[in-house]
Amino acid sequence: MSGRLKTIGEVLNEAALMLRDYCEKKKEDYKKIALMIVSQILDMDKTEVILNKGLPVGQGKYEKIVNAVSKYLHDNPLQYCTNKAFFMGLEFYVDENVLIPRFDTEVLVEVAIEIFKGKKNLYFLDIGTGSGCIAVALCKFLDCRVLAVDISERALDVARKNAKLNGVENKISFIRSNLFEDIPKNLEFDAILSNPPYISKNEIFELDQRVLKEPHIALFSKEDGLWFFKEIANKAKLYLKDDGYIIFEVGFSQAEEVKRILEQSGYKNIKSRKDLNNIERCIFAING
Ligand SMILES: C[S@@+](CC[C@H](N)C(=O)[O-])C[C@H]1O[C@@H](n2cnc3c(N)ncnc32)[C@H](O)[C@@H]1O
C-alpha cells in the first residue's frame, strides 16, 4: 500500500462509476446502489456517508468495497456482496449458503409476537432456519427458547453466527435434520414455525438471475411447491402442545391450498395474515 488513503467521497464516486453501465442496462439507480454498498461496508448509515465524504477509508475497507461492487457486477444480490441483511430491525450476516431474509417473512414473526406476547418460557421449533432470522427475531421479541433446524450444515453455521451477532446464542439450539427426522421425540413445542422452500420447479424460468444465486435447496419444492407444507403439517402434530400453533409463510397464491392442507391434517381455527402487498402471506392454526 502506498500514497494517501482515498476519501469516502472518492470511493463512492469510484464505486458509482464501476456500476454505471451495468446498472443502466438493468434500469437500476447506480448512485443508490453505490451508496448502499459503501454505507453497509463502512458500517455507517447513508446520511453519515454523505456527511462524512472527506474522511479517509482504510485500505481493508476499500478493498472490501471494490470486491462487493465486482460481485454485484456478476449478478449477485446486494446482500451477498456486503454480507449483510436486515430483518425486524436486526442485522444478519448472510452469504451464498442461506436465503436472504425477506420483509414478507416479518409477517410470520409479527403473528407469533401477537399470539404469544406476555407469555413466559415459550419453546418454539423453527424448521428450515436458514440464516436464523426467524429464530433470532423470536428470541429478541419474546420470552422463549428456539430449536432451529436445517438440512444444510452450512446454513446452520450462518445461523449460529447470527445468534451470536444478536446476543441470543444461549436461547437457540441448532440441529441438522431433514425436517423432523433427528428431532428428539420427547420434545413439545408451543409453536412450530416454518418458511419452507415453496417455489414450484416450473417457475424457475420466471425467477430473477439474482434470486437463482440463492441456494436452490432453500427455494424449490416438489408438488407445485406444496410438498413441505404437507409434510410439516402432518408431522408437527406429534410435537405440538394441544393448544400449540403451526405458523407458515406461504407463497403467492398458495394460501387456499395451505389452509386446506391444515384442515385435512386436523388443525383448528385456521387464519391468515396479509403482507404489505395485500397477499395472504402467513397461514396459522391451532393444533386442536
Ligand atoms: C425458504 S428458506 C427459509 C430460510 C429462513 N427461515 C428465512 O425465513 O429466511 C428454507 C430453508 O429450509 C431448508 N431446508 C430445505 N429442505 C429442508 C429439509 N428437508 N429439512 C430441513 N430444512 C430444509 C433450506 O436449507 C433453507 O434454509
The ligand as a Gaussian input file, in Angstrom:
#p B3LYP/6-31G(d) Opt

LIG

0 1
 C      -37.094000     -20.574000       2.267000
 S      -35.651000     -20.949000       3.222000
 C      -36.061000     -20.112000       4.744000
 C      -34.862000     -19.633000       5.498000
 C      -35.205000     -18.740000       6.698000
 N      -36.025000     -19.443000       7.663000
 C      -35.914000     -17.473000       6.244000
 O      -37.133000     -17.361000       6.501000
 O      -35.286000     -16.611000       5.623000
 C      -35.907000     -22.660000       3.567000
 C      -34.832000     -23.344000       4.409000
 O      -35.218000     -24.725000       4.536000
 C      -34.048000     -25.537000       4.482000
 N      -34.464000     -26.887000       4.062000
 C      -34.699000     -27.351000       2.819000
 N      -35.060000     -28.625000       2.849000
 C      -35.064000     -28.994000       4.161000
 C      -35.358000     -30.211000       4.841000
 N      -35.725000     -31.320000       4.175000
 N      -35.233000     -30.239000       6.189000
 C      -34.851000     -29.131000       6.874000
 N      -34.566000     -27.959000       6.280000
 C      -34.681000     -27.880000       4.940000
 C      -33.148000     -24.825000       3.497000
 O      -31.806000     -25.205000       3.667000
 C      -33.425000     -23.351000       3.817000
 O      -32.510000     -22.871000       4.770000

